[in-house]
Amino acid sequence: MEEKEKKNKKNKKQKHQHPNDQSCKPVASDFSFKPSSEVKGLKFGGQFIVKSFTIRRARPLELLKLLDFPPMLNKPNNNKLPFPSTTAFLPTNFTILAHHAWHTLTLGLGTKKSKVLLFVFESETMKLAVDRIWPPEIPLGDVNKKLIRGLTGCEMARFKFRKGCITFYVYAVRGIGNTGFSCVDDLRKILQSVVALKDFLDHTAMLAMPNQRSLNYCPPVAMAH
């Protein structure tokens, strides 16, 4: 009888330990890696016109600004920015204007949602090699074929987050057959940063970088004293 009671207690404990418990820190083995030919790509629904909208490769500082990554976490002694093995793609000026025009022309029926892509590679060497192959700018409709499916010999883990009018797609990329993920700490920080972001209410303002003014930008007006 005592042995049966012990077994029942163990079974109850196992039931309470849910595998998706957020209190547990994810490790590389928790990520579902699939070959690049099988991993899910971008989704467009019925708004096919969005496929012609373009995205561009982001500069390192733009990535930090988008993630609202605290500068205090940077390591100044290394003279190296965080996430050296990460490549990000942001909407171009054309896409920001096109989304605004499409939404207006369709009397509010056209989507205003933009897509941001982040690829976290297992090493900086792998990132640099892929950056040489990938174009600096690409239509969203070509991403699945040229960026994701085009990485033959690789496998990916996909994460998707909706943050208001911005949908984040995060892909962890490693060589096929490799175990674990060497940049798991960077991946975890990026995922935590995206989760912590507040919803983007107006991507025309929130995605405006120093060289990319938003639609509601107003130049300062000279005041007479």
Salt bridges, closest charged atoms under 4 A:
GLU62 OE2 - ARG56 NH2 3.02
GLU62 OE2 - ARG59 NH1 3.28
GLU124 OE1 - LYS80 NZ 2.93
ASP131 OD2 - LYS127 NZ 2.60
ASP142 OD2 - LYS146 NZ 3.92
GLU155 OE2 - ARG174 NE 2.68
ASP185 OD1 - ARG188 NH1 3.20
